[in-house]
Amino acid sequence: MFCFSRNFLRRTILTTVTALSMTTVVAAQAATPASGLGQSWPNAPDVSANPHYHVYRFDRDGVAYIQVNDLQGKVRAAFGIAQSVPFALPMGVDTQNVTTTAGSSPTDLMQVVYQDNSMTVEAESQADGSVSITANAACQDPEHCTQNAIVVR
């Protein structure tokens, strides 16, 4: 009986220590903020809605930043969205092919690469190897949304 209790106690302690250490690792990973905007492989989760792209989201001070990379990690474009208005960031190899709109819908040729409640990002490959990328804001309050500008009331 004494041997059974001793083994049971050891197993219980081992299981408890293992569970606590795993919880600590998960909590530490969840607490690490996303970083690396503009990098090929940033420290952020891949939130892509399309298997042909890597899309990363960063949030800071009420502004969401979306970065679109190709499968090789090349930064194609990046956007920000504040107060339901998207704006292009000056980064990526396709900055000349970036457009932002408020409230438009996707075209048949464009592929959705990211979508949430506030924005849809679409990409379309071009014949010259570039990618045309559009960020469409989902305007919840048309009185406060304008194209390519932030209206403060």
ABEGO torsion letter per residue (X at the ends): XAAAAAAAAAAAAAAAAAAAAAAAAAAAAAABBBBGBGBABBBBBBABABAABBBBBBBBGGBBBBBBBBAAGBBABBBBBBGGBBBBBBBEAAAAABBBBBGBBBBAABBBABBBAABBBBBBBBAAGBBBBBBBBBBABAAABBBGBBBBX
